[in-house]
Amino acid sequence: MNDGKPVLSKKRQPEGFAERRRLLARHGFTTKTDRLPGAARDDILDAIACCRTALLIGQGLATRLGPADARDRYGLPMNIWF
């Protein structure tokens, strides 16, 4: 979401949270929610980012890191998608 560059600010710090929120908004995922019972505020942004990735996978637009046949000892796929 950041043009291939890592976000260097920590997600639990105010500037890191704000930067991640801006990146999500830039990709069409806006939220004003800062708090939900039982969830840290950075977890809210993580969940939204996961939703974005799921949409990209469903649309065939996501990028996979790692070989398609990589599996863990239980046979589950081991890839990072974005």
N, C-alpha and C positions, 0 to 999 in steps of 0.2 A: 504493500500500500504506500510505501515511501520511496518509490522509484528505485528499488533495489538497494537502498541504503538502510543500515540499521538505525533504530531509534536509540540514542545513547542515554537519554534521561531515564531514570528509574520510574517504573509505572506507578509506584506507590507515593512518589513525590508529586506535589502539585503541578510542577511544570511537565513532568512525564505524563501524568493523567491528562492534562490539557492537550498536550501534543497528540496523544493517541486519540482523544476525542475528536480533534480537528481532522486527523487522518481518516477516521471512520466517516465523518461528515462529508469529507471530500469524495468519498466513494458511495454516498447516498444513505448512510446509516447514522442518522442524528438521534441523540437522546439528551434529555434534560435530567434524567434520573441519576442521582448521586448516591442514593442509599436504597437498599432493599433489605428487609429482615433476613438475617442469616447469611448475607453475602457482603464481602468486602467490596468497596467501590471499584477497585481495579478488576475484580471478577466480573462485574457487569460489562465492562468493555471487552474483556476476554470472551465472554459469551456472545457478544454482538459480532466480534471478529470471527468466531467459529461459525456463526450463521452466514456471514459473508462468504467464507470459504466453502461451506456446504452448497450455497447457491452456485458458486463458480464450478464446483465439481459437477453438480447437476446439469449445468449448461455446457459442460465439456470445455471450460475455459481455465481451469485450475492448472497449476504447475505442480508436479510431483518431484520431490527429492528422494533419491534412492531408486533401486531397480524395482520394477513391478512385481517381481517374484520374491522379494525379501520378506521373510516370515520369522516370527519369534518361535520359541520352543513349543508354543501352543498352536502354532499354525496361523496366527493372526498376522495380517499385513503390517509391515513396519515401514511406513513412509510418512514424510511430512508434506502436507499439501498447503498451498497458498494461492 
